[in-house]
Amino acid sequence: MTDLEAQIQALLAAAPFSLEAGERDSALLALLQLELGYACVRNAQFRNYLDHWPVDYRGAGRIADLPYLPVGVFKANPPLTLVERSEIIRVLTSSATTGQAPSRVALDAATSKRMTRGVTAVIRDFIGSERRPYLVIDAPATLAAAGELGARGAAILGLRSFATEIVCCLRVDPQDNLVLEVERLIECAAKWKDAEVLAYGFTYVLWNHLVQPLQARGLTLRLPKVRVLHSGGWKRLERQAVTKEAFVRGVASAFGCSPDRVIDFYGMVENVGVVYPDCERGNKHVPAFAEVIIRDPLTLEPVAVGGQGLVQVCSVLPTSFPGFLILTEDIAELVGQDGCPCGRRGPSFRFLRRAPKAETRGCGNVEPLRGLPAAMEATHE
């Protein structure tokens, strides 16, 4: 574990979008192979899964050939882990669609620290390292969980290292509805009008519980130096026929800032510690300690630049659960491999949508896996 930790820390220490492609890919492949071996020792079910994979991960020549898990396996409860229960300090849960089981990932102290460091490194590259007032478009209750913490709470806490103070501008009423505390918000805006401010909210929470109420009252916060980060919740806004362009315009108008200060980022609980913000060209970038592969939905082969397919996320950060290589139920377009005009190196992509009737499929050559819980079995042709 000492060598493994040292290699993870080396990638975390690099500027997140600075490594040459060859150096980056070589370091990631070697480390992911090491982590897969570590996971096999820690979990017999996971080792059985890898034993049935068509390619021996130890001899793989590229990250795309390494064995990945369908994201659905993380819906198991208790969660799939690589550590003893006594080492788990927190369980993160996804914001599941109504009626569906949420994903659960177990964090030990080491993974939790890496998660915070990973998010901080990426966000720092986009907004700078200065601490500033932090406006949370959510209620304090979202952060109050002890053993389990939801995706919204995890995202909020992931940005606290940038805060000089944290203010939540929503509350929960007796009917469990989120309500904007308008007077408190106006008071904060007046106090911070000349300051650099960080604001964060889940996408649909930001729109429904801050932008729309302010629009209804004809109010603008007049915070021209704010950076508004948001993630998650696009499916709900699509039902309301809110486009990304309309969303950005509405948020910028509500805060009194320019649209380029509204930053969307893609992230998921299962890909803990890795976030993918939009750059000024609208592309999402992959940091040095992670990888994104876009796979053809029919063949599961990696697509070329310009192709669309299922998103596979890869990360070296977790060691408390096998979240190294995960095939998601999201569709994206591969924009490039280096060369973005913003200057950031590494793969870039654009999130498009959830897969219709999302059903993640494992490799068609993988045999049914004996000894796995039902949630961990891939769907086979």
C-alpha positions in Angstrom: 0.0 0.0 0.0 3.0 2.3 0.6 4.1 2.3 -3.0 0.5 2.5 -4.2 -0.1 5.6 -2.1 3.1 7.2 -3.2 2.1 6.8 -6.9 -1.4 8.3 -6.3 0.1 11.2 -4.5 2.5 11.8 -7.3 -0.3 12.2 -9.8 -2.3 14.4 -7.4 0.8 16.6 -7.0 1.0 17.4 -10.7 -0.9 20.4 -12.1 -4.2 18.6 -13.2 -4.1 19.5 -16.9 -0.3 19.8 -17.5 1.0 16.4 -18.3 2.0 15.3 -21.8 -0.2 12.5 -23.2 2.4 9.8 -23.2 3.6 10.5 -19.6 0.0 10.8 -18.4 -1.3 7.6 -20.1 1.7 5.5 -19.0 1.5 6.6 -15.3 -2.3 6.0 -15.2 -2.1 2.6 -16.8 0.6 1.3 -14.4 -1.2 2.7 -11.4 -4.6 1.3 -12.4 -3.1 -2.1 -12.9 -1.5 -1.9 -9.4 -4.9 -0.9 -7.9 -6.7 -3.7 -9.6 -4.3 -6.1 -8.1 -4.8 -4.5 -4.7 -8.6 -4.9 -5.1 -8.3 -8.6 -6.0 -6.5 -9.3 -2.8 -9.1 -7.3 -0.8 -12.3 -8.7 -2.4 -12.8 -12.3 -3.6 -15.9 -11.4 -5.6 -14.1 -8.7 -7.5 -11.2 -11.1 -8.2 -13.7 -13.6 -9.6 -15.0 -10.9 -11.9 -11.5 -10.0 -13.2 -10.7 -13.7 -13.6 -13.5 -13.9 -16.2 -12.5 -10.8 -18.1 -11.4 -11.5 -21.7 -8.1 -9.6 -21.2 -5.7 -10.2 -18.3 -5.4 -6.7 -16.8 -1.8 -7.3 -15.9 -0.8 -7.5 -19.6 -3.1 -4.8 -20.9 -1.4 -2.3 -23.2 -3.9 0.5 -22.8 -6.4 1.7 -20.2 -9.3 0.9 -22.5 -8.5 -2.8 -22.2 -8.7 -2.9 -18.4 -11.8 -4.5 -16.8 -14.5 -2.1 -15.8 -17.6 -2.4 -13.7 -21.1 -1.3 -14.7 -22.2 1.5 -12.5 -25.2 -0.5 -11.3 -23.0 -2.6 -9.0 -22.7 0.3 -6.6 -26.5 0.1 -5.9 -25.7 -2.8 -3.5 -26.5 -2.3 0.2 -24.3 -2.8 2.1 -21.9 -1.1 -0.4 -19.1 -3.0 -2.2 -15.9 -2.3 -0.2 -12.2 -3.1 -0.1 -11.8 -2.2 3.6 -13.0 -3.5 6.9 -16.3 -2.0 8.1 -14.5 -0.4 11.0 -12.4 1.6 8.6 -15.4 3.2 6.9 -15.9 6.8 8.0 -18.7 7.8 5.7 -21.0 6.4 3.0 -21.9 8.7 0.0 -25.2 8.1 -1.7 -26.3 9.2 -5.2 -29.4 11.3 -6.0 -31.3 8.4 -7.4 -34.4 8.8 -9.6 -37.6 8.3 -7.7 -38.3 4.6 -7.2 -34.7 3.5 -7.9 -32.1 2.5 -5.4 -29.3 5.0 -4.9 -25.6 4.1 -5.5 -23.5 3.8 -2.3 -19.8 4.2 -2.0 -17.9 3.7 1.3 -15.0 6.0 2.1 -12.2 5.4 4.5 -10.0 8.3 5.8 -7.4 8.0 3.0 -9.9 8.0 0.2 -11.8 10.9 1.7 -8.7 13.0 1.9 -7.8 12.2 -1.7 -11.3 13.0 -2.8 -11.1 16.5 -1.2 -7.6 17.0 -2.7 -8.8 16.0 -6.2 -11.8 18.3 -6.3 -9.8 21.1 -4.9 -7.0 20.7 -7.5 -9.5 20.8 -10.4 -11.7 23.7 -9.1 -8.5 25.7 -8.3 -7.5 25.5 -11.9 -10.8 27.1 -12.9 -11.4 29.7 -10.2 -8.0 30.3 -8.5 -6.9 29.3 -5.0 -8.2 32.4 -3.0 -10.6 31.8 -0.2 -13.8 33.7 -0.5 -17.4 33.9 0.9 -19.2 30.7 -0.1 -23.0 30.9 -0.8 -24.6 27.5 -0.7 -27.9 27.3 -2.6 -29.3 24.6 -0.3 -30.4 24.1 3.3 -28.2 23.3 6.3 -30.1 20.0 6.7 -28.5 18.8 3.4 -25.1 18.8 5.2 -26.4 17.3 8.5 -26.1 13.6 7.7 -23.9 11.6 10.0 -23.2 8.1 8.5 -24.6 8.6 5.0 -24.1 11.8 2.9 -26.0 12.5 -0.3 -24.6 13.7 -3.6 -25.7 17.3 -2.9 -24.1 17.4 0.5 -20.9 15.8 -0.8 -20.6 18.4 -3.6 -21.2 21.3 -1.2 -18.6 20.0 1.3 -16.1 19.3 -1.5 -15.8 23.1 -2.1 -15.5 24.2 1.5 -11.7 24.6 1.3 -12.3 27.7 -0.8 -14.5 29.3 1.9 -13.8 32.1 4.4 -17.4 31.6 5.5 -20.3 29.4 4.5 -23.9 30.7 4.2 -26.9 28.5 3.2 -29.7 30.6 1.7 -32.4 28.0 1.7 -34.4 26.4 4.6 -36.7 23.4 4.9 -40.3 24.3 5.8 -42.7 22.1 7.9 -43.9 20.4 4.6 -40.2 19.5 3.7 -40.2 22.0 0.9 -37.1 24.1 0.2 -37.7 27.8 0.7 -35.5 30.8 -0.3 -34.6 33.0 2.6 -34.8 36.2 0.5 -33.9 38.7 3.2 -30.8 36.8 4.3 -29.7 36.5 0.7 -30.1 40.2 0.0 -28.2 41.0 3.2 -25.3 38.7 2.1 -25.3 40.2 -1.4 -25.1 43.7 0.0 -22.2 42.7 2.2 -20.3 40.9 -0.6 -21.1 43.2 -3.5 -17.4 44.1 -4.1 -16.0 40.7 -3.2 -15.0 37.5 -5.1 -17.8 35.1 -4.1 -18.2 31.4 -4.7 -21.8 30.1 -5.1 -22.8 26.4 -5.5 -26.0 24.6 -5.9 -27.4 21.5 -7.6 -28.6 22.6 -11.0 -32.3 22.1 -10.5 -32.2 23.5 -6.9 -30.4 26.6 -8.1 -33.0 27.2 -10.9 -36.2 26.3 -9.0 -35.3 27.7 -5.6 -33.2 30.7 -6.3 -33.4 31.9 -9.9 -37.2 31.5 -10.3 -38.1 33.1 -6.9 -35.8 36.1 -7.6 -37.2 36.5 -11.1 -40.8 36.4 -9.7 -39.8 39.3 -7.3 -37.9 41.2 -10.0 -34.7 41.0 -7.9 -31.0 40.9 -9.0 -28.3 40.2 -6.5 -25.6 42.4 -8.1 -22.7 40.2 -7.4 -20.5 40.8 -10.5 -17.5 38.9 -9.1 -19.4 35.7 -8.2 -18.4 32.3 -9.6 -21.5 30.2 -9.8 -20.8 26.4 -9.9 -23.5 23.9 -10.4 -23.9 20.2 -11.1 -26.5 17.5 -11.4 -30.2 17.7 -12.0 -30.4 18.4 -15.8 -33.1 15.7 -16.2 -35.5 17.6 -14.1 -34.9 20.8 -16.0 -35.4 19.1 -19.3 -38.9 18.2 -18.1 -39.4 21.9 -17.6 -38.1 22.7 -21.1 -35.2 24.7 -19.7 -32.2 24.6 -22.1 -28.6 25.0 -20.9 -28.5 28.4 -22.7 -31.6 29.6 -21.0 -30.3 28.4 -17.6 -27.0 30.2 -17.9 -28.8 33.4 -18.9 -31.2 33.1 -16.1 -28.5 32.4 -13.5 -26.3 35.3 -14.7 -29.2 37.7 -14.6 -30.2 36.6 -11.1 -26.7 37.1 -9.7 -25.9 40.2 -11.8 -22.8 38.6 -13.3 -21.6 37.7 -16.8 -22.6 34.4 -18.3 -19.0 33.1 -18.4 -19.0 33.1 -14.6 -21.6 30.3 -14.5 -19.7 27.0 -14.6 -21.4 23.6 -15.1 -19.5 20.5 -13.9 -20.1 16.9 -14.4 -19.5 14.5 -11.6 -20.9 11.4 -9.9 -20.7 9.8 -6.5 -19.2 6.7 -7.9 -16.3 8.7 -9.5 -15.5 10.2 -6.1 -13.0 13.2 -6.0 -13.1 13.8 -9.8 -15.2 16.7 -11.3 -15.3 17.9 -14.9 -16.1 21.6 -15.2 -16.8 23.3 -18.5 -13.9 25.5 -19.8 -14.6 28.7 -21.6 -15.0 26.7 -24.9 -17.8 24.6 -23.3 -15.6 21.4 -23.1 -15.1 19.2 -20.0 -11.6 18.3 -19.2 -10.1 15.2 -17.5 -7.4 15.7 -14.8 -4.1 13.8 -14.6 -5.4 11.4 -11.9 -8.4 10.3 -14.0 -9.4 9.2 -17.5 -12.6 9.3 -19.6 -13.3 6.8 -22.4 -16.3 7.2 -24.7 -17.5 3.7 -25.8 -19.7 2.8 -28.8 -23.0 1.7 -27.2 -23.2 -1.4 -29.6 -19.6 -2.6 -29.7 -18.2 -1.0 -26.5 -15.1 -0.1 -28.4 -13.6 3.4 -27.7 -14.8 5.9 -30.2 -12.6 8.3 -32.2 -12.6 12.1 -31.7 -16.0 13.4 -32.7 -17.7 10.1 -31.8 -20.5 9.7 -29.3 -21.2 6.9 -26.8 -21.3 5.7 -23.2 -19.1 7.4 -20.8 -16.5 5.3 -18.9 -14.9 7.1 -16.0 -11.6 6.1 -14.5 -9.9 7.3 -11.3 -6.9 6.3 -9.2 -8.3 8.1 -6.1 -10.4 5.4 -4.3 -8.9 2.5 -2.4 -11.9 1.9 -0.1 -14.1 0.6 -2.9 -13.3 -0.6 -6.5 -14.3 2.6 -8.3 -11.3 2.6 -10.6 -13.0 1.9 -13.9 -16.8 2.4 -14.2 -19.1 2.3 -17.2 -21.8 4.8 -16.7 -25.3 5.2 -18.2 -24.4 8.7 -19.6 -23.9 9.6 -23.3 -21.1 12.1 -24.3 -19.1 13.2 -27.3 -15.3 12.9 -27.4 -14.1 16.4 -28.4 -10.4 15.9 -28.4 -7.2 14.5 -27.0 -5.2 17.6 -26.1 -5.4 20.7 -28.2 -8.4 22.6 -26.6 -8.0 26.3 -27.2 -8.3 26.9 -23.5 -4.8 25.3 -23.1 -5.7 22.4 -20.8 -4.1 19.1 -21.8 -5.8 15.7 -21.6 -9.1 14.4 -23.1 -12.0 16.7 -23.4 -15.7 15.8 -23.9 -19.2 17.2 -23.8 -22.0 15.6 -21.8 -25.1 15.0 -24.0 -27.7 13.0 -22.1 -28.6 9.9 -20.1 -28.8 6.7 -22.2 -32.4 6.0 -23.2 -33.9 3.4 -20.9 -30.4 3.2 -19.4 -29.2 -0.4 -19.0 -25.5 -0.7 -18.6 -24.0 -3.8 -20.3 -20.8 -5.6 -19.4 -18.5 -7.1 -22.0 -20.4 -9.7 -24.0 -17.6 -12.2 -23.6 -17.7 -12.1 -19.8 -19.2 -15.3 -18.4 -21.9 -15.1 -15.6 -20.0 -14.6 -12.4 -20.6 -17.0 -9.6 -20.5 -15.6 -6.1 -21.4 -12.0 -7.1 -24.4 -10.3 -5.6 -27.2 -9.8 -8.1 -26.5 -6.0 -8.3 -22.9 -6.8 -9.4 -23.7 -9.0 -12.4 -23.4 -7.3 -15.7 -26.1 -7.8 -18.3 -25.0 -10.1 -21.1 -26.0 -10.6 -24.6 
